[in-house]
Amino acid sequence: MIFGKKKEKKEDVFKESFDIPIGIPETREEFKPLGEETRQEFKSMSEEILPLPMEEKKKVSELKEGTGRIELEELSQKVENELGKIDRRIKSLEKKADVITIDSQEIVDLIRLYAATNNKFQEFIDEMHRLEGRGWGIDENIAAFYKFRIGKALSNIKRQSIKVEGMCERVGFTPSKIREILDSSIEELVDSLMRQGSRRR
């Protein structure tokens, strides 16, 4: 019977351990439905936080129109500013036109100006394509006005690019043939220059 007594003691130990309180108070609160006053408060908060569909649509439209106009204004200003810079550089170099030769530093300045002018021109063209592809988002009359201003300034930049190229050609170098020169072997370039020299004689 020794085994039976040990079994009883083991069961008593487990029973006592489960009877120890763990100190967590029971909380039993009855669920109470929201009163009319509380429901009105939630409704009022929702109306304040969430705009009405029509109001929201109007705000988005106004924001888009404002952004579109600002972008066109900024691009127009950038193009006109760049045109002013190019004009000043050309006037400065034109004063030295009579002394510019293939060996002078000024021809290098002209070539750099030609490259910078063409790069900027293409950059502005790409930006206009981006704005047109996305949609103006503003009144068509306003969009047409800014597009006209930008187009006019770009046409002047193109004219200045042609002018710079002409100044380079007068001393024997054609900037538009830079890629052709680089892609040719030195032997091909020499032969080409010899043929040009023969024709001039």
Buried (B, 14 or more C-beta within 10 A) or exposed (E): EEEEEEEEEEEEEEEEEEEEEEEEEEEEEEEEEEEEEEEEEEEEEEEEEEEEEEEEEEEEEEEBBEEBBEBBEEBBEBBBEBBEEBEEBBEEBEEBEEEBEEEEEBBEBBBEBBBBBBEBBEEBEEBBEEBEEEEBBBEEEBBEEBBEBBEEBBEBBBEBBEBBBEBBEEBEBEBEEEEEBEEBEEEEBEEBEEEEEEEEE
